[in-house]
Amino acid sequence: MISNKEEKQNLRPRILLYSERNLYEREVWRCPFYEFENILQEIDSVDLLAPSRTRWYEDRLRVSLRLGNYLKTPIVSPGIAPIKLDKDYDAFFTVIEKPGEALNIKAIKGLKDRCKTSICWVAEFYAWNMKTHRSSLEMLKEFDHVFFMASNYQPFNKVLPVEVRYLAAGVDTLRFCPYPNPPERCIDVLSIGRRSEKKHKALLRLAREEGLFY
């Protein structure tokens, strides 16, 4: 008897999953995207495409983003070696966390020819980014479906000739819900993003003197 896992392995990969997990540092906020990619590989027949940055990636990306403020067509691609697809897929899927990351797709050659449909899920690309990320906006036009995590995605409908929809991120609430036996509170103060240096030093002092978990 063939197990579901063995059956999935014997199938022709239907999905080409483009992951940026090797291009950026292990930032905490990217974890949900990588977890989603892992789940997708568990439930379907998937080929993972996760390129690594070349030596000049940072410099080329900086130039690409600067030119992208003024030019629609991406002239300089980030430092990723060209990728030529040699298989056919039913779907191409990728998650983009920031506008500039759309430029990484330029390294893939033959995307339209090899993939029947292409899907991009965008985390943070807002209407006010359109003027400063023109090349990135142009790259989104290469997809058949673009999903935005931001609910105010309507302005993109006017500039993208593709299907644009809202798709919120999700969480396994039953898995992470602490009730009916909630643990004791373990975090006293949580600080994310910009902070007041004065308050930060005061909280550090409290952490040392009173055992505050900061």
BELDA-V330238 format. One record per backbone hydrogen bond with DSSP energy under -1.0 kcal/mol. NH is the residue of the N-H (numbers start at 1). CO is the residue of the C=O. If there is no record, write none. Layout:
nh: [NH/NH]
co: [CO/CO]
This chain:
nh: [7/8/9/10/14/15/16/17/18/19/23/24/27/30/31/34/35/36/37/38/39/40/41/42/43/44/47/49/54/57/60/61/62/63/64/65/66/67/68/69/70/71/80/83/85/89/90/91/92/93/94/96/101/102/103/104/105/106/107/108/109/114/115/116/119/120/121/122/123/124/129/130/133/134/137/138/139/140/142/143/144/145/146/147/148/149/153/156/157/160/163/165/167/173/176/177/188/189/200/201/202/203/204/205/206/207/208/209/210/212/214]
co: [3/4/5/6/45/45/91/47/93/49/20/20/25/27/28/30/31/32/33/34/35/36/37/38/39/40/15/17/79/54/56/57/58/59/60/61/62/63/64/66/67/67/78/107/109/114/14/14/117/16/119/121/98/99/100/101/102/103/104/105/83/110/111/89/92/145/94/147/96/97/126/127/129/68/133/134/135/136/139/140/118/118/163/120/165/122/151/153/154/156/144/146/148/171/172/173/213/213/196/197/198/199/200/201/202/203/204/205/206/206/212]
